[in-house]
Amino acid sequence: MVDMVTKLHLDTELAAVVERARHRAEEMGELPRGPFLPYESKIPPDAAEVIREWLWDGGYEEAIARIAHEDPDLTNE
């Protein structure tokens, strides 16, 4: 087996453009300055647990497959 190392480099001109765009977005209020505020879910913990279990046990995927089978027009909705 051969170990390969991939070194990614951001072009210096592209990096400068990205930094200017980020700075401008901050000045225009599109990006918050400083650290992001912690995310607070609006879903009650009990409901979040039910949703988590439904996703993990495959129930969500089964429901999507059933809907797609019954109404193919909704497949991409």
ROFILO-383527 format. One record per residue: x, y, z of N, C-alpha, C in turn; residue in three letters. Coordinates in steps of 0.001 Angstrom, whole numbers, plus 500000, padded with zeros to 6 digits. Layout:
N
XYZXYZXYZALA
...
END
This chain:
77
500843498825500000500000500000500000500891501242500000MET
500547502191499196501328503420499088500591504534499825VAL
501296505192500723500711506342501408500892507570500535ASP
499801508254500319499867509474499507499490510652500385MET
500253511695500255499974512911501002499475513949500011VAL
498355514510500330497804515552499474497901516865500225THR
498598517796499649498714519110500255497845520068499447LYS
496891520658500139496014521612499486496563523007499697LEU
496570523759498641497051525134498717496007526049498118HIS
495717527122498817494807528122498305495647529164497578LEU
495303529397496340495994530399495548496013531717496323ASP
497137532392496367497253533613497166496313534713496680THR
496118534808495373495194535831494861493754535498495248GLU
493381534223495159492042533816495557491843534040497050LEU
492846533726497853492758533934499298492533535411499615ALA
493196536290498877493033537730499100491614538167498733ALA
491082537643497642489717537987497225488719537496498269VAL
488899536283498754488002535732499768488055536585501034VAL
489242536982501453489372537795502658488706539160502485GLU
488876539785501316488217541076501061486703540916501069ARG
486208539846500458484765539596500424484224539357501826ALA
484964538607502640484541538344504012484489539650504813ARG
485513540492504655485563541774505360484403542671504935HIS
484159542710503644483060543549503141481698543049503637ARG
481527541731503658480279541159504152480078541501505629ALA
481143541496506406481049541897507813480640543362507926GLU
481249544222507111480926545649507150479473545910506777GLU
478932545100505869477554545287505415476542544596506347MET
477041543926507375476153543263508319475680541900507875GLY
476270541370506811475862540048506325476513538921507113GLU
477634539201507725478307538224508580478471538852509959LEU
478185538081510994478373538643512330479857538788512643PRO
480190539803513384481572539967513834481752539159515109ARG
482884538588515269483159537827516470482582536434516414GLY
482593535762517555482111534377517574480597534304517383PRO
480160533191516825478738532967516635478079532690517983PHE
476853533114518120476092532818519321475733531343519333LEU
475618530747520514475244529328520559473851529121519967PRO
473701528013519269472417527682518656471483527126519722TYR
470272527635519762469273527124520688468101526582519878GLU
467883525284519998466798524637519267465453525092519807SER
464511525266518897463163525640519297462274524401519437LYS
462852523228519167462124521968519289462256521484520733ILE
461135521198521388461196520689522766462025519395522821PRO
462765519180523895463631517994523995462899516675523765PRO
461665516547524274460919515293524074460643515055522591ASP
460241516118521881459963515993520446461248515711519681ALA
462343516356520085463637516128519414464059514673519552ALA
463812514079520705464174512675520916463346511757520025GLU
462064512032519875461203511233518999461690511339517556VAL
462023512549517119462523512757515754463836512012515562ILE
464737512118516537466042511439516451465848509929516311ARG
464975509369517130464715507915517064464115507537515718GLU
463200508348515195462558508077513906463593508076512787TRP
464551509016512855465610509064511846466529507849511974LEU
466909507503513191467881506437513414467313505049513145TRP
466017504848513393465475503499513192465005503251511758ASP
465176504235510878464825504059509479463394504432509137GLY
462628504865510116461238505227509872461072506373508887GLY
461966507350508979461889508495508063462122508036506622TYR
463161507240506413463461506747505068462309505909504519GLU
461691505108505365460546504305504933459384505198504520GLU
459133506240505288458041507167504961458304507869503634ALA
459544508293503407459894508958502147459721507992500978ILE
460167506747501148460032505746500077458560505487499773ALA
457733505406500816456297505157500620455649506329499883ARG
455985507544500304455422508727499636455855508769498172ILE
457130508507497912457641508526496534456955507465495684ALA
456658506312496283455983505235495546454531505609495244HIS
453866506183496260452446506505496106452211507723495212GLU
453142508686495243452981509897494432454354510332493910ASP
454792509761492753456114510053492210456371511554491983PRO
455305512343491796455495513781491595456089514447492838ASP
455933513843493997456471514414495233457906513995495493LEU
458477513151494663459824512631494878460844513741495041THR
460735514795494259461726515883494328461261517066495154ASN
460181516936495836459647518052496638460368518160497949GLU
END
